[in-house]
């Protein structure tokens, strides 16, 4: 039955994330059509337990995050928001790193685009509890598309909010780590971190 997997649950009743992260919203078509006119994207880099972490915000909402320097993410944002002004402030990245892994959970607001299907999958990912994981097949069942595990996997792989939307908690049903855009080494480190003593209060 959809939504009854032990860890991947239905988006109809997504439980409260133990980190209170994130408040996830989605851009409206009008917002996307604006292409960033009259707006500023504030971005930054901060060191974290898995290396550098890139964060970009718009109107105080996180719109992109990534492990590493975020060059590919910056290029995508510049295509999506070509008329926006860019301002660097590493404090925005530091705040997200502290909220995710600094031992002081804090509320974050995030807003992303994506197709309707991607949005459903990303919302469902928020229901996978900290320190647990599920399979792509189970996630497909949770979103009511049990025959669409590959499409679900593609949506998971397109996650725009590394670390915030926990795509690293999805593993192949056959075993192993599967893929991870930022490298399977970081994926393993994330899972080990969450499975260890680094748990939210």
N, C-alpha and C positions, 0 to 999 in steps of 0.2 A: 504494500500500500504506500503511495507516495507520502513522503514526509514522516515515515515511521522508522527510518534508519536510526541506529543508536546515536550517531554523531551528526550526520547530515539531516537537518530537519527542514520542515516545510517553511517557506517564506511567509506563510500566513501567521505564524506565531514565533517569530525569531526571538530567542531569549536575549536578555540583556547581556551584552558583552562584558565579561568580568573586568575589562580595562576601561569600560565606558567609552569605547572607541569603535568606530567613529559615529557621528551623526552624518549619515550618508544621504546626500540629495543628488539630483540629476539636473543638468542644464536643460532649460527649455529650448525649443527650436528658435525662439526669438533671441535668446542669449547667444546661441551658437551663430546665428546670422549676423550678430553685431561685430563678430571677428575681433573683439577686444577694443573697439573704438571708445576712447575716453577712459580706459581702464588701465591699471598698472598690475603687472605680474611681479610679485616679490618672491625672489628665489634665494636659495642659499645651500651651503654644504656644511656638514658637521661630522666630526668623528663619532663613530658608534662602535658597539661590540663586534660588528661584522665589517668594519672598514668605513670609508666615507659614505655618507647618506645624503642624497639630493632631495630637496623639497621645493615645490613651487606653489604659491598661493595666489588667489584672486579674491579680493574682498574678504580677506581673513579666513578663507576656506582653502584647504589643501586640494589642489587639482591634479597634482602629479608627485609621485615619490619614487625613488629608485635607489638601489645599492650602487655605489660608485659615483662618478662625477656627473652623471646624468646628461652626457652629450646627446645621446639619441633622444632622450625625453625632451631636452631643450629644443631640438630641431623639430620634433612633432608639435610642440606647443607653439613655436613660431609659425608653423604652417596653419595651425588652427586659429591662432590669435595674432594675425600679422599686424594689426593696427594697435596692439597694446604696447604700452611703455614697459620697459624692463628695469627693475631695480634690485640690486643685490643686497641682501641682509641675512647673514649667516644665522642670526638669532632665530629666524623662522624654522630653520632646520634643527637647530639645537633644541628648540621647544618640542618638536616632534620626536626626536631621539629620546629625550628625557621622558616623554609621555609613554613611549613604547617600551623602552628598556632601561630607564633610569631609576626604577624603583619607586616612582612617584606618579602613579596613574593620574591622568588628567583628561578632561573631555576635549576632543578635537572635532572640528566640523570639516567635512569634505564634500566636494561636489565634482561630479565627472559626467562625461557624455556617454557614448556607447549605444549600441542597438538595444531594443526592448529586451531581447533574449539575454544579451550580456548583462544588462542591469539586474534581471532576475537571478542569474547565476552569481553575480557579485554580492547581492543581498543574501543569498543562501550561504555563501562562504562565511559571512559574519556569524552564522549559527554554529559553525564548527568550534567546539570549545577549546580554550587555551590548553595546550598540552596534549591534545588529541588529534586524530586525523581521520580521514575517510577516503574512499576510493572515488574515482571519476564516475564509475557506474552508480555508486550510492548517491552521489551528488545529482546525477541525471534523474534518478528516481525521486529525489527530494524536490526537484523543480517540476516534476510531473512529465518528464520526457525520458522514460526508461530506455528507449531505443536510440537516444541521441548522445551517448557517452562521448563520442568523438567531437561533436559540436560543443558539448559542455567543456571538454578539454581545451578546445580552441578559445572559448570565452575565458576560461581560467588563465590561459596563457596570455591573454590580452589585458589582464588586470593592470590598471593605470596607477594603482596605489600600493606599491611594494611595502610589505610590513604592516600596512594598515588594513587592507583587505587581505586576509591570510591565505593566499593561494598556495603557500608552501605547505599547508596542512592537507593537501590532496595528493594521494599517492596511487600508483597503478595497482589494480586489484591482483595482478600476477606477482607483485612484490617489487622491491627496488624503489628508487627515488623518483624515477621518471625524469622529465625535463624541468628546467627552471631557467627563466630568461637571464638571470644574473649569476648563473652557475650552480651546479648541483652541490658544490662544496658549501656555498652559503646556505642553500636549502637544508643541508644536513646540520649545519651549525644552528640554524634557527630551530629546527626540531629538537636538537639536543638541549638548547637553551631552555625551551619551553617545557621539556620533559624533566629537566633538572630542578634545581632549587630556586630558579629565578621565576617564581610564580607571583601573580598579583595578589594583593591582600583581599 
